[in-house]
């Protein structure tokens, strides 16, 4: 399912227009991004949690040249599903 199909499915389920559902989807994504950038964690009970983790700088091996390559430190967004959400699929 791509973004357009997802927005259409949400619009049908919530009885919204596709345009309104698309605006809502974009607002949710923008909010998640801005909250994570500010350093906060988002916890949604029954669904999961979003957080930003820091990956330290490392040295990796280029598989083609076999030479070491420095990889800069970076921030990585992570999502972890909650137990109750996972349980829905494992009844």
Contact map, one row per residue, 1 for C-alpha under 8 A:
1110110000000000000000000000000000000000000000000000000000000000000000000000000000000000000
1111110000000000000000000000000000000000000000000000000000000000000000000000000000000000000
1111111000000000000000000000000000000000000000000000000000000000000000000000000000000000000
0111111100000000000000000000000000000000000000000000000000000000000000000000000000000000000
1111111110000000000000000000000000000000000000000000000000000000000000000000000000000000000
1111111111000000000000000000000000000000000000000000000000000000000000000000000000000000000
0011111111100000010011001000000000000000000000000000000000000000000000000000000000000000000
0001111111110000010010000000000000000000000000000000000000000000000000000000000000000000000
0000111111111000000000000000000000000000000000000000000000000000000000000000000000000000000
0000011111111101000010000000000000000000000000000000000000000000000000000000000000000000000
0000001111111111110110000000000000000000000000000000000000000000000000000000000000000000000
0000000111111111100000000000000000000000000000000000000000000000000000000000000000000000000
0000000011111111000000000000000000000000000000000000000000000000000000000000000000000000000
0000000001111111000000000000000000000000000000000000000000000000000000000000000000000000000
0000000000111111100000000000000000000000000000000000000000000000000000000000000000000000000
0000000001111111110110000000000000000000000000000000000000000000000000000000000000000000000
0000000000110011111110000000000000000000000000000000000000000000000000000000000000000000000
0000001100100001111111000000000000000000000000000000000000000000000000000000000000000000000
0000000000000000111111100000000000000000000000000000000000000000000000000000000000000000000
0000000000100001111111110000000000000000000000000000000000000000000000000000000000000000000
0000001101100001111111111000000000000000000000000000000000000000000000000000000000000000000
0000001000000000011111111100000000000000000000000000000000000000000000000000000000000000000
0000000000000000001111111110000000000000000000000000000000000000000000000000000000000000000
0000000000000000000111111111000000000000000000000000000000000000000000000000000000000000000
0000001000000000000011111111100000000000000000000000000000000000000000000000000000000000000
0000000000000000000001111111110000000000000000000000000000000000000000000000000000000000000
0000000000000000000000111111111000000000000000000000000000000000000000000000000000000000000
0000000000000000000000011111111100000000000000000000000000000000000000000000000000000000000
0000000000000000000000001111111110000000000000000000000000000000000000000000000000000000000
0000000000000000000000000111111111000000000000000000000000000000000000000000000000000000000
0000000000000000000000000011111111100000000000000000000000000000000000000000000000000000000
0000000000000000000000000001111111110000010000000100000000000000000000000000000000000000000
0000000000000000000000000000111111111000000000000000000000000000000000000000000000000000000
0000000000000000000000000000011111111100000000000000000000000000000000000000000000000000000
0000000000000000000000000000001111111111110000000000000000000000000000000000000000000000000
0000000000000000000000000000000111111111110000000111000000000000000000000000100000000000000
0000000000000000000000000000000011111111000000000001000000000000000000000000000000000000000
0000000000000000000000000000000001111111000000000000000000000000000000000000000000000000000
0000000000000000000000000000000000111111100000000001000000000000000000000000000000000000000
0000000000000000000000000000000000111111110000000011000000000000000000000000000000000000000
0000000000000000000000000000000000110011111000001111000000000000000000000000000000000000000
0000000000000000000000000000000100110001111100001110000000000000000000000000000000000000000
0000000000000000000000000000000000000000111110011100000000000000000000000000000000000000000
0000000000000000000000000000000000000000011111111000000000000000000000000000000000000000000
0000000000000000000000000000000000000000001111110000000000000000000000000000000001000000000
0000000000000000000000000000000000000000000111110000000000000000000000000000000001111000000
0000000000000000000000000000000000000000000111111000000000000000000000000000000011011000000
0000000000000000000000000000000000000000001111111100000000000000000000000000001111001000000
0000000000000000000000000000000000000000111100111110000000000000000000000000001111000000000
0000000000000000000000000000000100010000111000011111000000000000000000000000111100000000000
0000000000000000000000000000000000010001110000001111100000000000000000000000111000000000000
0000000000000000000000000000000000011011100000000111110000000000000000000011110000000000000
0000000000000000000000000000000000000000000000000011111000000000000000000011110000000000000
0000000000000000000000000000000000000000000000000001111100000000000000001111000000000000000
0000000000000000000000000000000000000000000000000000111110000000000000001111000000000000000
0000000000000000000000000000000000000000000000000000011111000000000000011100000000000000000
0000000000000000000000000000000000000000000000000000001111100000000001111100000000000000000
0000000000000000000000000000000000000000000000000000000111110000000001111000000000000000000
0000000000000000000000000000000000000000000000000000000011111000000111100000000000000000000
0000000000000000000000000000000000000000000000000000000001111100000111100000000000000000000
0000000000000000000000000000000000000000000000000000000000111110011110000000000000000000000
0000000000000000000000000000000000000000000000000000000000011111111110000000000000000000000
0000000000000000000000000000000000000000000000000000000000001111111000000000000000000000000
0000000000000000000000000000000000000000000000000000000000000111110000000000000000000000000
0000000000000000000000000000000000000000000000000000000000000111111000000000000000000000000
0000000000000000000000000000000000000000000000000000000000001111111100000000000000000000000
0000000000000000000000000000000000000000000000000000000000001110111110000000000000000000000
0000000000000000000000000000000000000000000000000000000000111100011111000000000000000000000
0000000000000000000000000000000000000000000000000000000000111100001111100000000000000000000
0000000000000000000000000000000000000000000000000000000011110000000111110000000000000000000
0000000000000000000000000000000000000000000000000000000011110000000011111000000000000000000
0000000000000000000000000000000000000000000000000000000111000000000001111100000000000000000
0000000000000000000000000000000000000000000000000000011111000000000000111110000000000000000
0000000000000000000000000000000000000000000000000000011110000000000000011111000000000000000
0000000000000000000000000000000000000000000000000001111000000000000000001111100000000000000
0000000000000000000000000000000000000000000000000001111000000000000000000111110000000000000
0000000000000000000000000000000000010000000000000111100000000000000000000011111000000000000
0000000000000000000000000000000000000000000000000111100000000000000000000001111100000000000
0000000000000000000000000000000000000000000000011110000000000000000000000000111110000000000
0000000000000000000000000000000000000000000000011100000000000000000000000000011111000000000
0000000000000000000000000000000000000000000000111000000000000000000000000000001111101100000
0000000000000000000000000000000000000000000011111000000000000000000000000000000111111100000
0000000000000000000000000000000000000000000001000000000000000000000000000000000011111110000
0000000000000000000000000000000000000000000001100000000000000000000000000000000001111111000
0000000000000000000000000000000000000000000001110000000000000000000000000000000011111111100
0000000000000000000000000000000000000000000000000000000000000000000000000000000011111111110
0000000000000000000000000000000000000000000000000000000000000000000000000000000000111111111
0000000000000000000000000000000000000000000000000000000000000000000000000000000000011111111
0000000000000000000000000000000000000000000000000000000000000000000000000000000000001111111
0000000000000000000000000000000000000000000000000000000000000000000000000000000000000111111
0000000000000000000000000000000000000000000000000000000000000000000000000000000000000011111
